[in-house]
């Protein structure tokens, strides 16, 4: 494997672990940092915000994947 593929996989693993840890934190907490009680609806809104925050790294990783595929041919 070339260096750019290895770095792509390492970066993807980092973002995946960060997303999983953020999801676990959102769904298991009872009270948020401001002291508001977390209802299922509020947890869902927090999860949607987390997903939207991870759209930017997803787009960057997708572009990086396309570049890697085209340059490795």
N, CA, C and O atoms as a Tripos MOL2 file, in Angstrom:
@<TRIPOS>MOLECULE
protein
  292   291    73     0     0
PROTEIN
NO_CHARGES

@<TRIPOS>ATOM
      1 N           0.8370   -1.1910    0.0000 N.3       1 UNK1
      2 CA          0.0000    0.0000    0.0000 C.3       1 UNK1
      3 C           0.8760    1.2470    0.0000 C.2       1 UNK1
      4 O           1.9480    1.2880    0.6040 O.2       1 UNK1
      5 N           0.3980    2.2150   -0.6710 N.am      2 UNK2
      6 CA          1.1530    3.4490   -0.7140 C.3       2 UNK2
      7 C           0.8520    4.2860    0.5210 C.2       2 UNK2
      8 O          -0.1260    4.0600    1.2340 O.2       2 UNK2
      9 N           1.7180    5.2510    0.7430 N.am      3 UNK3
     10 CA          1.6170    6.0850    1.9390 C.3       3 UNK3
     11 C           0.2870    6.8390    2.0080 C.2       3 UNK3
     12 O          -0.2860    6.9910    3.0870 O.2       3 UNK3
     13 N          -0.2020    7.3080    0.8630 N.am      4 UNK4
     14 CA         -1.4600    8.0720    0.8890 C.3       4 UNK4
     15 C          -2.6550    7.1910    1.2440 C.2       4 UNK4
     16 O          -3.6060    7.6710    1.8610 O.2       4 UNK4
     17 N          -2.6250    5.9040    0.8630 N.am      5 UNK5
     18 CA         -3.7140    4.9970    1.2390 C.3       5 UNK5
     19 C          -3.6760    4.6920    2.7270 C.2       5 UNK5
     20 O          -4.7160    4.6440    3.3820 O.2       5 UNK5
     21 N          -2.4880    4.4900    3.2550 N.am      6 UNK6
     22 CA         -2.3610    4.2110    4.6910 C.3       6 UNK6
     23 C          -2.8450    5.4040    5.4990 C.2       6 UNK6
     24 O          -3.5690    5.2390    6.4800 O.2       6 UNK6
     25 N          -2.4490    6.6040    5.0910 N.am      7 UNK7
     26 CA         -2.9000    7.7920    5.8220 C.3       7 UNK7
     27 C          -4.4050    7.9930    5.6710 C.2       7 UNK7
     28 O          -5.0560    8.4830    6.5930 O.2       7 UNK7
     29 N          -4.9650    7.6180    4.5170 N.am      8 UNK8
     30 CA         -6.4150    7.7250    4.3350 C.3       8 UNK8
     31 C          -7.1450    6.7890    5.2970 C.2       8 UNK8
     32 O          -8.1320    7.1840    5.9170 O.2       8 UNK8
     33 N          -6.6610    5.5460    5.4240 N.am      9 UNK9
     34 CA         -7.2890    4.5910    6.3370 C.3       9 UNK9
     35 C          -7.1480    5.0250    7.7890 C.2       9 UNK9
     36 O          -8.0980    4.9040    8.5620 O.2       9 UNK9
     37 N          -5.9890    5.5220    8.1680 N.am     10 UNK10
     38 CA         -5.7860    5.9800    9.5430 C.3      10 UNK10
     39 C          -6.7260    7.1390    9.8540 C.2      10 UNK10
     40 O          -7.3370    7.1780   10.9210 O.2      10 UNK10
     41 N          -6.8390    8.0750    8.9280 N.am     11 UNK11
     42 CA         -7.7330    9.2140    9.1320 C.3      11 UNK11
     43 C          -9.1850    8.7660    9.2180 C.2      11 UNK11
     44 O          -9.9340    9.2700   10.0540 O.2      11 UNK11
     45 N          -9.5960    7.8300    8.3710 N.am     12 UNK12
     46 CA        -10.9650    7.3150    8.4340 C.3      12 UNK12
     47 C         -11.2440    6.6250    9.7600 C.2      12 UNK12
     48 O         -12.3160    6.8030   10.3380 O.2      12 UNK12
     49 N         -10.2970    5.8450   10.2440 N.am     13 UNK13
     50 CA        -10.4730    5.1780   11.5420 C.3      13 UNK13
     51 C         -10.6060    6.2000   12.6640 C.2      13 UNK13
     52 O         -11.4230    6.0290   13.5690 O.2      13 UNK13
     53 N          -9.8050    7.2610   12.6080 N.am     14 UNK14
     54 CA         -9.8900    8.3200   13.6120 C.3      14 UNK14
     55 C         -11.2770    8.9560   13.6130 C.2      14 UNK14
     56 O         -11.8890    9.0940   14.6720 O.2      14 UNK14
     57 N         -11.7820    9.3450   12.4400 N.am     15 UNK15
     58 CA        -13.0950    9.9860   12.3600 C.3      15 UNK15
     59 C         -14.2140    9.0330   12.7650 C.2      15 UNK15
     60 O         -15.1820    9.4500   13.4010 O.2      15 UNK15
     61 N         -14.0900    7.7630   12.4040 N.am     16 UNK16
     62 CA        -15.1100    6.7800   12.7860 C.3      16 UNK16
     63 C         -15.1490    6.6020   14.3000 C.2      16 UNK16
     64 O         -16.2280    6.5590   14.8930 O.2      16 UNK16
     65 N         -13.9790    6.4970   14.9290 N.am     17 UNK17
     66 CA        -13.9440    6.3570   16.3910 C.3      17 UNK17
     67 C         -14.4960    7.6000   17.0710 C.2      17 UNK17
     68 O         -15.2260    7.5000   18.0570 O.2      17 UNK17
     69 N         -14.1510    8.7750   16.5450 N.am     18 UNK18
     70 CA        -14.6590   10.0190   17.1130 C.3      18 UNK18
     71 C         -16.1810   10.0910   16.9950 C.2      18 UNK18
     72 O         -16.8550   10.5380   17.9230 O.2      18 UNK18
     73 N         -16.7220    9.6550   15.8610 N.am     19 UNK19
     74 CA        -18.1700    9.6580   15.6680 C.3      19 UNK19
     75 C         -18.8550    8.6750   16.6140 C.2      19 UNK19
     76 O         -19.8880    8.9960   17.2020 O.2      19 UNK19
     77 N         -18.2850    7.4840   16.7630 N.am     20 UNK20
     78 CA        -18.8740    6.4800   17.6600 C.3      20 UNK20
     79 C         -18.8460    6.9770   19.1020 C.2      20 UNK20
     80 O         -19.8370    6.8490   19.8200 O.2      20 UNK20
     81 N         -17.7240    7.5410   19.5290 N.am     21 UNK21
     82 CA        -17.6410    8.0590   20.8980 C.3      21 UNK21
     83 C         -18.6160    9.2120   21.1200 C.2      21 UNK21
     84 O         -19.2400    9.3000   22.1770 O.2      21 UNK21
     85 N         -18.7520   10.0940   20.1330 N.am     22 UNK22
     86 CA        -19.7120   11.1930   20.2470 C.3      22 UNK22
     87 C         -21.1440   10.6900   20.3080 C.2      22 UNK22
     88 O         -21.9610   11.2200   21.0620 O.2      22 UNK22
     89 N         -21.4510    9.6760   19.5200 N.am     23 UNK23
     90 CA        -22.7920    9.0920   19.5320 C.3      23 UNK23
     91 C         -23.0930    8.4390   20.8730 C.2      23 UNK23
     92 O         -24.1830    8.6060   21.4190 O.2      23 UNK23
     93 N         -22.1330    7.7000   21.4020 N.am     24 UNK24
     94 CA        -22.3260    7.0760   22.7160 C.3      24 UNK24
     95 C         -22.5520    8.1380   23.7800 C.2      24 UNK24
     96 O         -23.4190    7.9930   24.6410 O.2      24 UNK24
     97 N         -21.7630    9.2100   23.7150 N.am     25 UNK25
     98 CA        -21.9180   10.2780   24.7010 C.3      25 UNK25
     99 C         -23.3060   10.9190   24.6070 C.2      25 UNK25
    100 O         -23.9430   11.1770   25.6290 O.2      25 UNK25
    101 N         -23.7690   11.1730   23.3910 N.am     26 UNK26
    102 CA        -25.0750   11.8150   23.2090 C.3      26 UNK26
    103 C         -26.2010   10.9220   23.7230 C.2      26 UNK26
    104 O         -27.1160   11.4150   24.3840 O.2      26 UNK26
    105 N         -26.1570    9.6290   23.4390 N.am     27 UNK27
    106 CA        -27.2750    8.7520   23.7790 C.3      27 UNK27
    107 C         -27.2560    8.2460   25.2110 C.2      27 UNK27
    108 O         -28.2870    7.7800   25.6960 O.2      27 UNK27
    109 N         -26.1240    8.3160   25.9100 N.am     28 UNK28
    110 CA        -26.0820    7.7770   27.2720 C.3      28 UNK28
    111 C         -26.1620    8.8340   28.3610 C.2      28 UNK28
    112 O         -26.3960    8.4920   29.5200 O.2      28 UNK28
    113 N         -25.9780   10.0910   28.0340 N.am     29 UNK29
    114 CA        -25.9980   11.1060   29.0900 C.3      29 UNK29
    115 C         -27.4300   11.4170   29.5180 C.2      29 UNK29
    116 O         -28.3630   11.3840   28.7150 O.2      29 UNK29
    117 N         -27.5700   11.7120   30.7770 N.am     30 UNK30
    118 CA        -28.8890   12.0540   31.3290 C.3      30 UNK30
    119 C         -29.1010   13.5650   31.3650 C.2      30 UNK30
    120 O         -30.2210   14.0510   31.2050 O.2      30 UNK30
    121 N         -27.9940   14.3100   31.5800 N.am     31 UNK31
    122 CA        -28.0510   15.7690   31.6880 C.3      31 UNK31
    123 C         -26.9120   16.3350   30.8420 C.2      31 UNK31
    124 O         -25.8000   15.8090   30.8720 O.2      31 UNK31
    125 N         -27.1810   17.3990   30.0900 N.am     32 UNK32
    126 CA        -26.1050   17.9830   29.2880 C.3      32 UNK32
    127 C         -25.2950   18.9830   30.1080 C.2      32 UNK32
    128 O         -25.5310   19.1420   31.3050 O.2      32 UNK32
    129 N         -24.3540   19.6460   29.4760 N.am     33 UNK33
    130 CA        -23.4540   20.5630   30.1710 C.3      33 UNK33
    131 C         -24.1560   21.7610   30.7840 C.2      33 UNK33
    132 O         -23.6490   22.3380   31.7460 O.2      33 UNK33
    133 N         -25.3000   22.1460   30.2590 N.am     34 UNK34
    134 CA        -26.0440   23.2820   30.7910 C.3      34 UNK34
    135 C         -27.0080   22.8740   31.8950 C.2      34 UNK34
    136 O         -27.6730   23.7280   32.4810 O.2      34 UNK34
    137 N         -27.0900   21.5850   32.1850 N.am     35 UNK35
    138 CA        -27.9720   21.0980   33.2350 C.3      35 UNK35
    139 C         -29.3620   20.7230   32.7550 C.2      35 UNK35
    140 O         -30.2260   20.3990   33.5700 O.2      35 UNK35
    141 N         -29.5960   20.7600   31.4570 N.am     36 UNK36
    142 CA        -30.9040   20.3990   30.9130 C.3      36 UNK36
    143 C         -31.0340   18.8800   30.8580 C.2      36 UNK36
    144 O         -30.1100   18.1790   30.4450 O.2      36 UNK36
    145 N         -32.1860   18.3890   31.2780 N.am     37 UNK37
    146 CA        -32.4440   16.9490   31.2360 C.3      37 UNK37
    147 C         -32.6180   16.5280   29.7780 C.2      37 UNK37
    148 O         -33.2990   17.1970   29.0000 O.2      37 UNK37
    149 N         -31.9940   15.4140   29.4270 N.am     38 UNK38
    150 CA        -32.0060   14.9400   28.0490 C.3      38 UNK38
    151 C         -33.1800   13.9880   27.8100 C.2      38 UNK38
    152 O         -33.1800   12.8530   28.2880 O.2      38 UNK38
    153 N         -34.1630   14.4580   27.0740 N.am     39 UNK39
    154 CA        -35.2800   13.6170   26.6610 C.3      39 UNK39
    155 C         -34.8920   12.9380   25.3500 C.2      39 UNK39
    156 O         -33.9180   13.3450   24.7150 O.2      39 UNK39
    157 N         -35.6300   11.9140   24.9330 N.am     40 UNK40
    158 CA        -35.3030   11.2820   23.6420 C.3      40 UNK40
    159 C         -35.3270   12.2600   22.4640 C.2      40 UNK40
    160 O         -34.5380   12.1240   21.5300 O.2      40 UNK40
    161 N         -36.2190   13.2320   22.5050 N.am     41 UNK41
    162 CA        -36.2840   14.2060   21.4210 C.3      41 UNK41
    163 C         -35.0430   15.0840   21.3900 C.2      41 UNK41
    164 O         -34.5000   15.3610   20.3210 O.2      41 UNK41
    165 N         -34.5950   15.5200   22.5580 N.am     42 UNK42
    166 CA        -33.3930   16.3550   22.6370 C.3      42 UNK42
    167 C         -32.1620   15.5430   22.2410 C.2      42 UNK42
    168 O         -31.2550   16.0650   21.5940 O.2      42 UNK42
    169 N         -32.1300   14.2780   22.6250 N.am     43 UNK43
    170 CA        -31.0120   13.4160   22.2270 C.3      43 UNK43
    171 C         -30.9780   13.2550   20.7150 C.2      43 UNK43
    172 O         -29.9030   13.2530   20.1150 O.2      43 UNK43
    173 N         -32.1390   13.1200   20.0960 N.am     44 UNK44
    174 CA        -32.2020   12.9920   18.6440 C.3      44 UNK44
    175 C         -31.7120   14.2680   17.9560 C.2      44 UNK44
    176 O         -30.9820   14.2010   16.9670 O.2      44 UNK44
    177 N         -32.1080   15.4130   18.4730 N.am     45 UNK45
    178 CA        -31.6360   16.6850   17.9170 C.3      45 UNK45
    179 C         -30.1220   16.7990   18.0660 C.2      45 UNK45
    180 O         -29.4360   17.2350   17.1420 O.2      45 UNK45
    181 N         -29.6030   16.4110   19.2200 N.am     46 UNK46
    182 CA        -28.1520   16.4390   19.4330 C.3      46 UNK46
    183 C         -27.4410   15.5000   18.4730 C.2      46 UNK46
    184 O         -26.3670   15.8260   17.9660 O.2      46 UNK46
    185 N         -28.0270   14.3450   18.2200 N.am     47 UNK47
    186 CA        -27.4350   13.3940   17.2810 C.3      47 UNK47
    187 C         -27.4340   13.9500   15.8620 C.2      47 UNK47
    188 O         -26.4580   13.7780   15.1320 O.2      47 UNK47
    189 N         -28.5130   14.6130   15.4640 N.am     48 UNK48
    190 CA        -28.5810   15.2130   14.1280 C.3      48 UNK48
    191 C         -27.5100   16.2940   13.9830 C.2      48 UNK48
    192 O         -26.8760   16.4030   12.9330 O.2      48 UNK48
    193 N         -27.3070   17.0880   15.0270 N.am     49 UNK49
    194 CA        -26.2530   18.1060   14.9980 C.3      49 UNK49
    195 C         -24.8860   17.4450   14.8550 C.2      49 UNK49
    196 O         -24.0310   17.9340   14.1160 O.2      49 UNK49
    197 N         -24.6800   16.3330   15.5600 N.am     50 UNK50
    198 CA        -23.4210   15.5920   15.4510 C.3      50 UNK50
    199 C         -23.2220   15.0650   14.0310 C.2      50 UNK50
    200 O         -22.1230   15.1520   13.4830 O.2      50 UNK50
    201 N         -24.2730   14.5230   13.4420 N.am     51 UNK51
    202 CA        -24.1850   14.0170   12.0640 C.3      51 UNK51
    203 C         -23.8580   15.1550   11.1010 C.2      51 UNK51
    204 O         -23.0170   14.9950   10.2150 O.2      51 UNK51
    205 N         -24.5110   16.2910   11.2670 N.am     52 UNK52
    206 CA        -24.2350   17.4300   10.3910 C.3      52 UNK52
    207 C         -22.7970   17.9160   10.5470 C.2      52 UNK52
    208 O         -22.1850   18.3600    9.5760 O.2      52 UNK52
    209 N         -22.2570   17.8360   11.7540 N.am     53 UNK53
    210 CA        -20.8640   18.2380   11.9710 C.3      53 UNK53
    211 C         -19.9000   17.2890   11.2760 C.2      53 UNK53
    212 O         -18.7980   17.6920   10.9040 O.2      53 UNK53
    213 N         -20.2970   16.0400   11.0960 N.am     54 UNK54
    214 CA        -19.4250   15.0640   10.4580 C.3      54 UNK54
    215 C         -19.6130   15.0000    8.9420 C.2      54 UNK54
    216 O         -18.9610   14.1940    8.2780 O.2      54 UNK54
    217 N         -20.4830   15.8260    8.3930 N.am     55 UNK55
    218 CA        -20.6530   15.8550    6.9410 C.3      55 UNK55
    219 C         -19.4120   16.4540    6.2760 C.2      55 UNK55
    220 O         -18.9870   15.9790    5.2230 O.2      55 UNK55
    221 N         -18.8350   17.4800    6.8730 N.am     56 UNK56
    222 CA        -17.6530   18.1260    6.2890 C.3      56 UNK56
    223 C         -16.4810   17.1500    6.1950 C.2      56 UNK56
    224 O         -15.8980   17.0250    5.1180 O.2      56 UNK56
    225 N         -16.1060   16.4430    7.2820 N.am     57 UNK57
    226 CA        -15.0320   15.4540    7.1330 C.3      57 UNK57
    227 C         -15.3860   14.3410    6.1420 C.2      57 UNK57
    228 O         -14.5050   13.8180    5.4600 O.2      57 UNK57
    229 N         -16.6620   13.9780    6.0590 N.am     58 UNK58
    230 CA        -17.0810   12.9490    5.1050 C.3      58 UNK58
    231 C         -16.8400   13.3970    3.6640 C.2      58 UNK58
    232 O         -16.3740   12.6160    2.8340 O.2      58 UNK58
    233 N         -17.1570   14.6420    3.3760 N.am     59 UNK59
    234 CA        -16.9290   15.1750    2.0330 C.3      59 UNK59
    235 C         -15.4310   15.2220    1.7280 C.2      59 UNK59
    236 O         -15.0040   14.8490    0.6350 O.2      59 UNK59
    237 N         -14.6450   15.6750    2.6890 N.am     60 UNK60
    238 CA        -13.1960   15.7410    2.4880 C.3      60 UNK60
    239 C         -12.6230   14.3480    2.2620 C.2      60 UNK60
    240 O         -11.7900   14.1580    1.3760 O.2      60 UNK60
    241 N         -13.0580   13.3780    3.0510 N.am     61 UNK61
    242 CA        -12.5680   12.0100    2.8910 C.3      61 UNK61
    243 C         -13.0010   11.4210    1.5480 C.2      61 UNK61
    244 O         -12.2510   10.6580    0.9380 O.2      61 UNK61
    245 N         -14.1880   11.7630    1.0890 N.am     62 UNK62
    246 CA        -14.6590   11.2630   -0.2080 C.3      62 UNK62
    247 C         -13.8200   11.8280   -1.3520 C.2      62 UNK62
    248 O         -13.4570   11.1030   -2.2790 O.2      62 UNK62
    249 N         -13.5170   13.1130   -1.2850 N.am     63 UNK63
    250 CA        -12.6640   13.7190   -2.3080 C.3      63 UNK63
    251 C         -11.2780   13.0870   -2.2690 C.2      63 UNK63
    252 O         -10.6910   12.8010   -3.3130 O.2      63 UNK63
    253 N         -10.7590   12.8720   -1.0670 N.am     64 UNK64
    254 CA         -9.4470   12.2500   -0.9100 C.3      64 UNK64
    255 C          -9.4490   10.8340   -1.4990 C.2      64 UNK64
    256 O          -8.4670   10.4150   -2.1120 O.2      64 UNK64
    257 N         -10.5440   10.1050   -1.3140 N.am     65 UNK65
    258 CA        -10.6680    8.7620   -1.8800 C.3      65 UNK65
    259 C         -10.6220    8.8020   -3.4050 C.2      65 UNK65
    260 O          -9.9220    8.0040   -4.0280 O.2      65 UNK65
    261 N         -11.3590    9.7170   -3.9960 N.am     66 UNK66
    262 CA        -11.3780    9.8310   -5.4530 C.3      66 UNK66
    263 C          -9.9810   10.1710   -5.9730 C.2      66 UNK66
    264 O          -9.5350    9.6090   -6.9730 O.2      66 UNK66
    265 N          -9.2990   11.0800   -5.3010 N.am     67 UNK67
    266 CA         -7.9400   11.4390   -5.7110 C.3      67 UNK67
    267 C          -7.0200   10.2280   -5.6020 C.2      67 UNK67
    268 O          -6.2140    9.9850   -6.5010 O.2      67 UNK67
    269 N          -7.1260    9.4680   -4.5230 N.am     68 UNK68
    270 CA         -6.2900    8.2770   -4.3550 C.3      68 UNK68
    271 C          -6.5620    7.2350   -5.4350 C.2      68 UNK68
    272 O          -5.6310    6.6250   -5.9610 O.2      68 UNK68
    273 N          -7.8210    7.0340   -5.7620 N.am     69 UNK69
    274 CA         -8.1680    6.0380   -6.7780 C.3      69 UNK69
    275 C          -7.6310    6.4590   -8.1420 C.2      69 UNK69
    276 O          -7.0790    5.6390   -8.8760 O.2      69 UNK69
    277 N          -7.7920    7.7200   -8.4740 N.am     70 UNK70
    278 CA         -7.3430    8.1830   -9.7940 C.3      70 UNK70
    279 C          -5.8250    8.2070   -9.9190 C.2      70 UNK70
    280 O          -5.2930    7.9230  -10.9930 O.2      70 UNK70
    281 N          -5.1250    8.5370   -8.8520 N.am     71 UNK71
    282 CA         -3.6640    8.6120   -8.9490 C.3      71 UNK71
    283 C          -2.9980    7.2480   -8.8370 C.2      71 UNK71
    284 O          -1.8440    7.0970   -9.2370 O.2      71 UNK71
    285 N          -3.6970    6.2560   -8.3030 N.am     72 UNK72
    286 CA         -3.0750    4.9390   -8.1690 C.3      72 UNK72
    287 C          -3.2300    4.0810   -9.4240 C.2      72 UNK72
    288 O          -2.6840    2.9790   -9.4850 O.2      72 UNK72
    289 N          -3.9560    4.5610  -10.4120 N.am     73 UNK73
    290 CA         -4.1300    3.8000  -11.6660 C.3      73 UNK73
    291 C          -2.9520    3.9850  -12.5800 C.2      73 UNK73
    292 O          -2.9260    3.4220  -13.6750 O.2      73 UNK73
@<TRIPOS>BOND
     1     1     2 1
     2     2     3 1
     3     3     4 2
     4     3     5 am
     5     5     6 1
     6     6     7 1
     7     7     8 2
     8     7     9 am
     9     9    10 1
    10    10    11 1
    11    11    12 2
    12    11    13 am
    13    13    14 1
    14    14    15 1
    15    15    16 2
    16    15    17 am
    17    17    18 1
    18    18    19 1
    19    19    20 2
    20    19    21 am
    21    21    22 1
    22    22    23 1
    23    23    24 2
    24    23    25 am
    25    25    26 1
    26    26    27 1
    27    27    28 2
    28    27    29 am
    29    29    30 1
    30    30    31 1
    31    31    32 2
    32    31    33 am
    33    33    34 1
    34    34    35 1
    35    35    36 2
    36    35    37 am
    37    37    38 1
    38    38    39 1
    39    39    40 2
    40    39    41 am
    41    41    42 1
    42    42    43 1
    43    43    44 2
    44    43    45 am
    45    45    46 1
    46    46    47 1
    47    47    48 2
    48    47    49 am
    49    49    50 1
    50    50    51 1
    51    51    52 2
    52    51    53 am
    53    53    54 1
    54    54    55 1
    55    55    56 2
    56    55    57 am
    57    57    58 1
    58    58    59 1
    59    59    60 2
    60    59    61 am
    61    61    62 1
    62    62    63 1
    63    63    64 2
    64    63    65 am
    65    65    66 1
    66    66    67 1
    67    67    68 2
    68    67    69 am
    69    69    70 1
    70    70    71 1
    71    71    72 2
    72    71    73 am
    73    73    74 1
    74    74    75 1
    75    75    76 2
    76    75    77 am
    77    77    78 1
    78    78    79 1
    79    79    80 2
    80    79    81 am
    81    81    82 1
    82    82    83 1
    83    83    84 2
    84    83    85 am
    85    85    86 1
    86    86    87 1
    87    87    88 2
    88    87    89 am
    89    89    90 1
    90    90    91 1
    91    91    92 2
    92    91    93 am
    93    93    94 1
    94    94    95 1
    95    95    96 2
    96    95    97 am
    97    97    98 1
    98    98    99 1
    99    99   100 2
   100    99   101 am
   101   101   102 1
   102   102   103 1
   103   103   104 2
   104   103   105 am
   105   105   106 1
   106   106   107 1
   107   107   108 2
   108   107   109 am
   109   109   110 1
   110   110   111 1
   111   111   112 2
   112   111   113 am
   113   113   114 1
   114   114   115 1
   115   115   116 2
   116   115   117 am
   117   117   118 1
   118   118   119 1
   119   119   120 2
   120   119   121 am
   121   121   122 1
   122   122   123 1
   123   123   124 2
   124   123   125 am
   125   125   126 1
   126   126   127 1
   127   127   128 2
   128   127   129 am
   129   129   130 1
   130   130   131 1
   131   131   132 2
   132   131   133 am
   133   133   134 1
   134   134   135 1
   135   135   136 2
   136   135   137 am
   137   137   138 1
   138   138   139 1
   139   139   140 2
   140   139   141 am
   141   141   142 1
   142   142   143 1
   143   143   144 2
   144   143   145 am
   145   145   146 1
   146   146   147 1
   147   147   148 2
   148   147   149 am
   149   149   150 1
   150   150   151 1
   151   151   152 2
   152   151   153 am
   153   153   154 1
   154   154   155 1
   155   155   156 2
   156   155   157 am
   157   157   158 1
   158   158   159 1
   159   159   160 2
   160   159   161 am
   161   161   162 1
   162   162   163 1
   163   163   164 2
   164   163   165 am
   165   165   166 1
   166   166   167 1
   167   167   168 2
   168   167   169 am
   169   169   170 1
   170   170   171 1
   171   171   172 2
   172   171   173 am
   173   173   174 1
   174   174   175 1
   175   175   176 2
   176   175   177 am
   177   177   178 1
   178   178   179 1
   179   179   180 2
   180   179   181 am
   181   181   182 1
   182   182   183 1
   183   183   184 2
   184   183   185 am
   185   185   186 1
   186   186   187 1
   187   187   188 2
   188   187   189 am
   189   189   190 1
   190   190   191 1
   191   191   192 2
   192   191   193 am
   193   193   194 1
   194   194   195 1
   195   195   196 2
   196   195   197 am
   197   197   198 1
   198   198   199 1
   199   199   200 2
   200   199   201 am
   201   201   202 1
   202   202   203 1
   203   203   204 2
   204   203   205 am
   205   205   206 1
   206   206   207 1
   207   207   208 2
   208   207   209 am
   209   209   210 1
   210   210   211 1
   211   211   212 2
   212   211   213 am
   213   213   214 1
   214   214   215 1
   215   215   216 2
   216   215   217 am
   217   217   218 1
   218   218   219 1
   219   219   220 2
   220   219   221 am
   221   221   222 1
   222   222   223 1
   223   223   224 2
   224   223   225 am
   225   225   226 1
   226   226   227 1
   227   227   228 2
   228   227   229 am
   229   229   230 1
   230   230   231 1
   231   231   232 2
   232   231   233 am
   233   233   234 1
   234   234   235 1
   235   235   236 2
   236   235   237 am
   237   237   238 1
   238   238   239 1
   239   239   240 2
   240   239   241 am
   241   241   242 1
   242   242   243 1
   243   243   244 2
   244   243   245 am
   245   245   246 1
   246   246   247 1
   247   247   248 2
   248   247   249 am
   249   249   250 1
   250   250   251 1
   251   251   252 2
   252   251   253 am
   253   253   254 1
   254   254   255 1
   255   255   256 2
   256   255   257 am
   257   257   258 1
   258   258   259 1
   259   259   260 2
   260   259   261 am
   261   261   262 1
   262   262   263 1
   263   263   264 2
   264   263   265 am
   265   265   266 1
   266   266   267 1
   267   267   268 2
   268   267   269 am
   269   269   270 1
   270   270   271 1
   271   271   272 2
   272   271   273 am
   273   273   274 1
   274   274   275 1
   275   275   276 2
   276   275   277 am
   277   277   278 1
   278   278   279 1
   279   279   280 2
   280   279   281 am
   281   281   282 1
   282   282   283 1
   283   283   284 2
   284   283   285 am
   285   285   286 1
   286   286   287 1
   287   287   288 2
   288   287   289 am
   289   289   290 1
   290   290   291 1
   291   291   292 2
@<TRIPOS>SUBSTRUCTURE
     1 UNK1         2 RESIDUE 1 A UNK
     2 UNK2         6 RESIDUE 1 A UNK
     3 UNK3        10 RESIDUE 1 A UNK
     4 UNK4        14 RESIDUE 1 A UNK
     5 UNK5        18 RESIDUE 1 A UNK
     6 UNK6        22 RESIDUE 1 A UNK
     7 UNK7        26 RESIDUE 1 A UNK
     8 UNK8        30 RESIDUE 1 A UNK
     9 UNK9        34 RESIDUE 1 A UNK
    10 UNK10       38 RESIDUE 1 A UNK
    11 UNK11       42 RESIDUE 1 A UNK
    12 UNK12       46 RESIDUE 1 A UNK
    13 UNK13       50 RESIDUE 1 A UNK
    14 UNK14       54 RESIDUE 1 A UNK
    15 UNK15       58 RESIDUE 1 A UNK
    16 UNK16       62 RESIDUE 1 A UNK
    17 UNK17       66 RESIDUE 1 A UNK
    18 UNK18       70 RESIDUE 1 A UNK
    19 UNK19       74 RESIDUE 1 A UNK
    20 UNK20       78 RESIDUE 1 A UNK
    21 UNK21       82 RESIDUE 1 A UNK
    22 UNK22       86 RESIDUE 1 A UNK
    23 UNK23       90 RESIDUE 1 A UNK
    24 UNK24       94 RESIDUE 1 A UNK
    25 UNK25       98 RESIDUE 1 A UNK
    26 UNK26      102 RESIDUE 1 A UNK
    27 UNK27      106 RESIDUE 1 A UNK
    28 UNK28      110 RESIDUE 1 A UNK
    29 UNK29      114 RESIDUE 1 A UNK
    30 UNK30      118 RESIDUE 1 A UNK
    31 UNK31      122 RESIDUE 1 A UNK
    32 UNK32      126 RESIDUE 1 A UNK
    33 UNK33      130 RESIDUE 1 A UNK
    34 UNK34      134 RESIDUE 1 A UNK
    35 UNK35      138 RESIDUE 1 A UNK
    36 UNK36      142 RESIDUE 1 A UNK
    37 UNK37      146 RESIDUE 1 A UNK
    38 UNK38      150 RESIDUE 1 A UNK
    39 UNK39      154 RESIDUE 1 A UNK
    40 UNK40      158 RESIDUE 1 A UNK
    41 UNK41      162 RESIDUE 1 A UNK
    42 UNK42      166 RESIDUE 1 A UNK
    43 UNK43      170 RESIDUE 1 A UNK
    44 UNK44      174 RESIDUE 1 A UNK
    45 UNK45      178 RESIDUE 1 A UNK
    46 UNK46      182 RESIDUE 1 A UNK
    47 UNK47      186 RESIDUE 1 A UNK
    48 UNK48      190 RESIDUE 1 A UNK
    49 UNK49      194 RESIDUE 1 A UNK
    50 UNK50      198 RESIDUE 1 A UNK
    51 UNK51      202 RESIDUE 1 A UNK
    52 UNK52      206 RESIDUE 1 A UNK
    53 UNK53      210 RESIDUE 1 A UNK
    54 UNK54      214 RESIDUE 1 A UNK
    55 UNK55      218 RESIDUE 1 A UNK
    56 UNK56      222 RESIDUE 1 A UNK
    57 UNK57      226 RESIDUE 1 A UNK
    58 UNK58      230 RESIDUE 1 A UNK
    59 UNK59      234 RESIDUE 1 A UNK
    60 UNK60      238 RESIDUE 1 A UNK
    61 UNK61      242 RESIDUE 1 A UNK
    62 UNK62      246 RESIDUE 1 A UNK
    63 UNK63      250 RESIDUE 1 A UNK
    64 UNK64      254 RESIDUE 1 A UNK
    65 UNK65      258 RESIDUE 1 A UNK
    66 UNK66      262 RESIDUE 1 A UNK
    67 UNK67      266 RESIDUE 1 A UNK
    68 UNK68      270 RESIDUE 1 A UNK
    69 UNK69      274 RESIDUE 1 A UNK
    70 UNK70      278 RESIDUE 1 A UNK
    71 UNK71      282 RESIDUE 1 A UNK
    72 UNK72      286 RESIDUE 1 A UNK
    73 UNK73      290 RESIDUE 1 A UNK
